[in-house]
Every structure is written in C-alpha cells, then in structure tokens.
Amino acid sequence: MAFNPVKVGNHPTPEMNVTPLVDVVLVLLIIFMVMTPLLDRKFWVHVPRQEKQMVEKKVLDNEENQPLVLQLAADRTIRINGADVTIEELPARLKRMFAAKNDHVLFFDAADEVPLGLAVEVMDLARDGGAVTIATLTTPPAGEAPAR
C-alpha cells in the first residue's frame, strides 16, 4: 500500500511502495536469463587474403571474363564496355555477348542528367537482349571515367 491512513500527529506517515521496484527487477532478471545462453554463440568470418584478391584481379583481366558494363551518357550515347552502340542494335549485340558468357549479369551506369524514362527504356532493351540481372553502378568502373 502506498499510503497509510494512520496518522501520527497531524501529518500522514510516508511509506515507500516497493512493488514497482520488484516488478522492474524481476523483468530485468527474466531478460538476462533469456539473453545469457545467446551470448555463447560465435560467428566465424573468413576474410580473403590479399593474395587471393590479386589472383582474382588477374582472372578478371581476361577479355572473356570481363563484366559487361552498359553506360548511358548525358548526350544519349550508349556504350557497352566502351564500344558505342545504337539503341536499335543494343538487344542483338547483348545477345551475342551473353552467348559467349556463362552469367547474364549486366552492370548499368547512367549519367545524372539522363531522363529516367530513357534509362528505363535502355534497361528494358537490355533485358530483351538477355540480361537476367541488371546491377546499377554507383561509382564508375575501375579505370573509366563516369558516364557524362
């Protein structure tokens, strides 16, 4: 009881109510009992060594294993791995390129000034050309200038 109606003199005697304190302590005890077994779990992360990254870079240098990068510049020119392509021949060119590759991943890079409708149209044509996965690039590919 939080308030004792028995008066000592003219003032009531204050008493501390410990019920909320006990409730909070019991809730904390339950939380710690539930969380303690989960603290023993360990996650192992295998980080590749620098040597492996250098080997992968050498493999990517081969012309056959280079990823396909479709760039759309602000002046509406389309390039696949640096070679200019017209919008009409884009699906046919991509079909030929994907026929020589095992994966059908295409990296898409568009300039900031390109209208969204044109970018979506080019991605649709790339999908017609056989691209299964279209990944948008946020930074230009290594060694290349951004599409402008």
Secondary structure, 3 states (H helix, E strand, C coil): CCEEEEEECCEEEECCCCHHHHHHHHHHHHHHHHHHHHHHCCCCCCCCCHHHHHHHHHHHCCCCCCCEEEEECCCCCEEECCEEECCCCHHHHHHHHHHCCCCCEEEEEECCCCCHHHHHHHHHHHHHCCCCEEEECCCCCCCCCCCC
